[in-house]
Amino acid sequence: MIPPDLLPLLCCPETHQALQLATPEIITRVNASIAASSLKNRAGQVVTAPIDGGLVRADGKFIYPIRANIPILLKDEALPLS
């Protein structure tokens, strides 16, 4: 996934908060919401593709998806965790 030495350099593109790797439980929960077609990204689009992993913002409000080992650090692609 993400090399451990790279993780401290990544931050939220909106708030510049630190990011941490999502736990397997969070990934499972997000993918269940995606499978149920009940998850929208910050742009308001329904997410249809499952995520391989994610980076959770320090405040725990959003996760940035990781797909094909590439973190998608775009504000509109963030997924709410509430």
VEXFI-728983 format. One record per residue: chain; residue number from 1; x, y, z of N, C-alpha, C, O in turn. Coordinates in steps of 0.001 Angstrom, whole numbers, plus 500000, padded with zeros to 6 digits. Example, Ala and Ser with C-alpha at 12.3 -4.5 7.8 and 13.67 -1.06 7.14 Angstrom:
// residues 2
+-------+-----+--------+--------+--------+--------+--------+--------+--------+--------+--------+--------+--------+--------+
: kette :  nr :    n.X :    n.Y :    n.Z :   ca.X :   ca.Y :   ca.Z :    c.X :    c.Y :    c.Z :    o.X :    o.Y :    o.Z :
+-------+-----+--------+--------+--------+--------+--------+--------+--------+--------+--------+--------+--------+--------+
:     A :   1 : 513190 : 494310 : 507800 : 512300 : 495500 : 507800 : 513200 : 496700 : 507800 : 514236 : 496681 : 508465 :
:     A :   2 : 512850 : 497750 : 507080 : 513670 : 498940 : 507140 : 512900 : 500030 : 507870 : 513409 : 501138 : 508039 :
+-------+-----+--------+--------+--------+--------+--------+--------+--------+--------+--------+--------+--------+--------+
***
This chain:
// residues 82
+-------+-----+--------+--------+--------+--------+--------+--------+--------+--------+--------+--------+--------+--------+
: kette :  nr :    n.X :    n.Y :    n.Z :   ca.X :   ca.Y :   ca.Z :    c.X :    c.Y :    c.Z :    o.X :    o.Y :    o.Z :
+-------+-----+--------+--------+--------+--------+--------+--------+--------+--------+--------+--------+--------+--------+
:     A :   1 : 500830 : 498810 : 500000 : 500000 : 500000 : 500000 : 500872 : 501249 : 500000 : 501641 : 501477 : 499066 :
:     A :   2 : 500750 : 502052 : 501042 : 501510 : 503292 : 501124 : 502761 : 503033 : 501967 : 502659 : 502524 : 503083 :
:     A :   3 : 503929 : 503377 : 501446 : 505149 : 503189 : 502233 : 505068 : 503959 : 503557 : 504626 : 505108 : 503574 :
:     A :   4 : 505486 : 503342 : 504655 : 505380 : 503986 : 505975 : 506070 : 505341 : 506058 : 505623 : 506215 : 506800 :
:     A :   5 : 507148 : 505526 : 505308 : 507846 : 506807 : 505373 : 507123 : 507910 : 504578 : 507422 : 509091 : 504752 :
:     A :   6 : 506182 : 507530 : 503713 : 505417 : 508507 : 502941 : 504193 : 509016 : 503706 : 503785 : 510163 : 503528 :
:     A :   7 : 503619 : 508184 : 504540 : 502381 : 508534 : 505249 : 502477 : 509850 : 506034 : 501542 : 510647 : 505962 :
:     A :   8 : 503554 : 510117 : 506774 : 503607 : 511390 : 507515 : 503640 : 512632 : 506619 : 503384 : 513741 : 507089 :
:     A :   9 : 503948 : 512454 : 505350 : 504010 : 513588 : 504431 : 502649 : 513929 : 503823 : 502468 : 515017 : 503277 :
:     A :  10 : 501695 : 513004 : 503917 : 500380 : 513212 : 503324 : 499478 : 513963 : 504291 : 499560 : 513783 : 505506 :
:     A :  11 : 498616 : 514809 : 503735 : 497666 : 515526 : 504572 : 496381 : 515763 : 503784 : 496349 : 515632 : 502560 :
:     A :  12 : 495336 : 516111 : 504506 : 494052 : 516423 : 503894 : 494221 : 517652 : 502994 : 494762 : 518665 : 503437 :
:     A :  13 : 493765 : 517578 : 501740 : 493913 : 518721 : 500849 : 493054 : 519922 : 501244 : 493311 : 521042 : 500803 :
:     A :  14 : 492051 : 519695 : 502061 : 491159 : 520780 : 502471 : 491629 : 521462 : 503753 : 491762 : 522685 : 503803 :
:     A :  15 : 491881 : 520657 : 504792 : 492185 : 521220 : 506109 : 493656 : 521077 : 506503 : 494102 : 521685 : 507476 :
:     A :  16 : 494392 : 520290 : 505761 : 495802 : 520001 : 506027 : 496003 : 519190 : 507308 : 497099 : 519162 : 507868 :
:     A :  17 : 494930 : 518528 : 507768 : 495057 : 517636 : 508915 : 495835 : 516395 : 508498 : 495874 : 516033 : 507323 :
:     A :  18 : 496443 : 515761 : 509473 : 497170 : 514517 : 509226 : 496194 : 513425 : 508786 : 495002 : 513478 : 509092 :
:     A :  19 : 496717 : 512447 : 508071 : 495929 : 511300 : 507619 : 496535 : 510030 : 508194 : 497747 : 509930 : 508384 :
:     A :  20 : 495672 : 509068 : 508466 : 496144 : 507768 : 508938 : 495452 : 506685 : 508142 : 494349 : 506884 : 507632 :
:     A :  21 : 496099 : 505538 : 508037 : 495494 : 504428 : 507302 : 494220 : 503972 : 507997 : 494168 : 503876 : 509223 :
:     A :  22 : 493210 : 503698 : 507213 : 491932 : 503215 : 507748 : 492080 : 501782 : 508230 : 492830 : 500994 : 507655 :
:     A :  23 : 491373 : 501462 : 509268 : 491380 : 500093 : 509784 : 490555 : 499196 : 508859 : 489721 : 499692 : 508102 :
:     A :  24 : 490778 : 497896 : 508914 : 489965 : 496984 : 508103 : 488465 : 497116 : 508394 : 487640 : 496937 : 507498 :
:     A :  25 : 488117 : 497427 : 509641 : 486707 : 497579 : 510001 : 486087 : 498770 : 509267 : 484955 : 498687 : 508789 :
:     A :  26 : 486822 : 499869 : 509179 : 486313 : 501051 : 508475 : 486149 : 500738 : 506992 : 485139 : 501108 : 506392 :
:     A :  27 : 487123 : 500065 : 506398 : 487050 : 499716 : 504976 : 485849 : 498822 : 504717 : 485139 : 499013 : 503729 :
:     A :  28 : 485613 : 497856 : 505583 : 484460 : 496963 : 505440 : 483158 : 497744 : 505512 : 482245 : 497517 : 504719 :
:     A :  29 : 483075 : 498664 : 506464 : 481855 : 499473 : 506629 : 481613 : 500371 : 505411 : 480484 : 500480 : 504932 :
:     A :  30 : 482667 : 501006 : 504917 : 482541 : 501873 : 503744 : 482123 : 501050 : 502529 : 481229 : 501454 : 501785 :
:     A :  31 : 482765 : 499898 : 502321 : 482415 : 499076 : 501165 : 480996 : 498512 : 501255 : 480350 : 498298 : 500230 :
:     A :  32 : 480511 : 498272 : 502470 : 479122 : 497828 : 502627 : 478163 : 498945 : 502205 : 477145 : 498681 : 501565 :
:     A :  33 : 478486 : 500186 : 502561 : 477650 : 501323 : 502150 : 477710 : 501518 : 500640 : 476706 : 501863 : 500016 :
:     A :  34 : 478880 : 501298 : 500054 : 479010 : 501402 : 498599 : 478171 : 500323 : 497922 : 477472 : 500603 : 496949 :
:     A :  35 : 478232 : 499103 : 498424 : 477461 : 497996 : 497848 : 475960 : 498256 : 497940 : 475198 : 497815 : 497080 :
:     A :  36 : 475537 : 498971 : 498979 : 474117 : 499290 : 499155 : 473709 : 500547 : 498385 : 472563 : 500987 : 498469 :
:     A :  37 : 474647 : 501117 : 497639 : 474401 : 502352 : 496869 : 473923 : 503499 : 497752 : 473131 : 504337 : 497321 :
:     A :  38 : 474410 : 503530 : 498990 : 473952 : 504567 : 499921 : 475051 : 505551 : 500311 : 474873 : 506336 : 501242 :
:     A :  39 : 476179 : 505516 : 499614 : 477283 : 506397 : 499967 : 477562 : 507376 : 498834 : 477742 : 506984 : 497681 :
:     A :  40 : 477593 : 508658 : 499187 : 477923 : 509704 : 498213 : 479228 : 510362 : 498631 : 479505 : 510516 : 499820 :
:     A :  41 : 480023 : 510747 : 497647 : 481246 : 511475 : 497954 : 480913 : 512938 : 498208 : 479748 : 513330 : 498140 :
:     A :  42 : 481927 : 513749 : 498499 : 481678 : 515160 : 498821 : 481088 : 515924 : 497654 : 480458 : 516963 : 497853 :
:     A :  43 : 481279 : 515429 : 496432 : 480702 : 516084 : 495252 : 479238 : 515717 : 495069 : 478576 : 516249 : 494178 :
:     A :  44 : 478720 : 514812 : 495901 : 477321 : 514415 : 495818 : 477054 : 513261 : 494873 : 475896 : 512929 : 494618 :
:     A :  45 : 478103 : 512642 : 494347 : 477930 : 511516 : 493432 : 477892 : 510208 : 494216 : 478658 : 510015 : 495160 :
:     A :  46 : 476994 : 509314 : 493814 : 476930 : 507996 : 494435 : 478190 : 507228 : 494049 : 478558 : 507164 : 492875 :
:     A :  47 : 478838 : 506655 : 495040 : 480060 : 505889 : 494810 : 479660 : 504467 : 494443 : 478864 : 503839 : 495141 :
:     A :  48 : 480215 : 503962 : 493344 : 479841 : 502622 : 492876 : 480982 : 501620 : 492955 : 480736 : 500414 : 492977 :
:     A :  49 : 482216 : 502087 : 492998 : 483364 : 501174 : 493029 : 483873 : 501023 : 494462 : 484079 : 502022 : 495151 :
:     A :  50 : 484077 : 499789 : 494915 : 484607 : 499589 : 496267 : 486026 : 500144 : 496380 : 486724 : 500320 : 495382 :
:     A :  51 : 486425 : 500410 : 497603 : 487767 : 500932 : 497837 : 488658 : 499798 : 498337 : 488194 : 498853 : 498975 :
:     A :  52 : 489949 : 499918 : 498030 : 490931 : 498923 : 498479 : 491478 : 499273 : 499854 : 491938 : 498404 : 500594 :
:     A :  53 : 491423 : 500549 : 500181 : 491919 : 501050 : 501452 : 491516 : 502501 : 501565 : 490754 : 503008 : 500742 :
:     A :  54 : 492020 : 503163 : 502572 : 491667 : 504564 : 502728 : 492551 : 505282 : 503714 : 493236 : 504667 : 504531 :
:     A :  55 : 492521 : 506590 : 503622 : 493241 : 507461 : 504546 : 492212 : 508304 : 505280 : 491470 : 509074 : 504670 :
:     A :  56 : 492177 : 508151 : 506584 : 491185 : 508831 : 507419 : 491775 : 510142 : 507926 : 492896 : 510189 : 508431 :
:     A :  57 : 490992 : 511199 : 507777 : 491390 : 512510 : 508279 : 491452 : 512466 : 509803 : 490703 : 511719 : 510432 :
:     A :  58 : 492338 : 513260 : 510398 : 492575 : 513240 : 511849 : 491305 : 513432 : 512663 : 491184 : 512859 : 513746 :
:     A :  59 : 490352 : 514226 : 512168 : 489114 : 514436 : 512931 : 488115 : 513291 : 512742 : 487061 : 513284 : 513379 :
:     A :  60 : 488432 : 512325 : 511875 : 487585 : 511155 : 511683 : 486328 : 511394 : 510866 : 485471 : 510513 : 510799 :
:     A :  61 : 486192 : 512552 : 510246 : 484967 : 512863 : 509512 : 484960 : 512329 : 508083 : 483894 : 512034 : 507543 :
:     A :  62 : 486131 : 512200 : 507464 : 486202 : 511784 : 506067 : 487315 : 510772 : 505850 : 488301 : 510725 : 506585 :
:     A :  63 : 487120 : 509969 : 504820 : 488144 : 509034 : 504384 : 488416 : 509311 : 502906 : 487493 : 509485 : 502110 :
:     A :  64 : 489689 : 509349 : 502562 : 490091 : 509486 : 501164 : 490365 : 508079 : 500648 : 491172 : 507355 : 501232 :
:     A :  65 : 489707 : 507683 : 499565 : 489839 : 506305 : 499096 : 491216 : 505999 : 498513 : 491904 : 506871 : 497982 :
:     A :  66 : 491584 : 504741 : 498631 : 492771 : 504218 : 497950 : 492251 : 503172 : 496980 : 491557 : 502234 : 497372 :
:     A :  67 : 492595 : 503343 : 495708 : 492201 : 502390 : 494664 : 493442 : 502038 : 493857 : 494182 : 502925 : 493432 :
:     A :  68 : 493668 : 500753 : 493646 : 494840 : 500267 : 492903 : 496125 : 500845 : 493500 : 497037 : 501235 : 492770 :
:     A :  69 : 496187 : 500895 : 494823 : 497340 : 501396 : 495575 : 497630 : 502873 : 495360 : 498739 : 503326 : 495643 :
:     A :  70 : 496664 : 503631 : 494870 : 496833 : 505061 : 494655 : 495846 : 505824 : 495545 : 494634 : 505672 : 495393 :
:     A :  71 : 496359 : 506650 : 496479 : 495445 : 507457 : 497293 : 494843 : 508574 : 496448 : 495553 : 509277 : 495729 :
:     A :  72 : 493528 : 508726 : 496545 : 492808 : 509758 : 495797 : 492596 : 510940 : 496748 : 491601 : 510999 : 497470 :
:     A :  73 : 493539 : 511869 : 496735 : 493506 : 512995 : 497674 : 492888 : 514227 : 497034 : 493512 : 515285 : 496950 :
:     A :  74 : 491661 : 514069 : 496588 : 490887 : 515175 : 496033 : 489711 : 515439 : 496959 : 489027 : 514506 : 497381 :
:     A :  75 : 489475 : 516699 : 497275 : 488411 : 517079 : 498212 : 487071 : 516468 : 497819 : 486366 : 515938 : 498678 :
:     A :  76 : 486707 : 516531 : 496550 : 485399 : 516028 : 496100 : 485288 : 514517 : 496154 : 484176 : 513990 : 496119 :
:     A :  77 : 486398 : 513803 : 496238 : 486383 : 512331 : 496307 : 486311 : 511796 : 497736 : 486143 : 510593 : 497941 :
:     A :  78 : 486435 : 512679 : 498718 : 486381 : 512251 : 500117 : 485015 : 511655 : 500421 : 483991 : 512105 : 499908 :
:     A :  79 : 485025 : 510630 : 501271 : 483787 : 509945 : 501652 : 483498 : 510224 : 503122 : 484386 : 510076 : 503962 :
:     A :  80 : 482270 : 510625 : 503447 : 481936 : 510901 : 504849 : 481906 : 509620 : 505660 : 481480 : 508573 : 505171 :
:     A :  81 : 482357 : 509708 : 506896 : 482344 : 508537 : 507783 : 481230 : 508616 : 508822 : 481142 : 507743 : 509685 :
:     A :  82 : 480385 : 509628 : 508764 : 479318 : 509738 : 509758 : 478131 : 508886 : 509392 : 477140 : 508860 : 510122 :
+-------+-----+--------+--------+--------+--------+--------+--------+--------+--------+--------+--------+--------+--------+
***
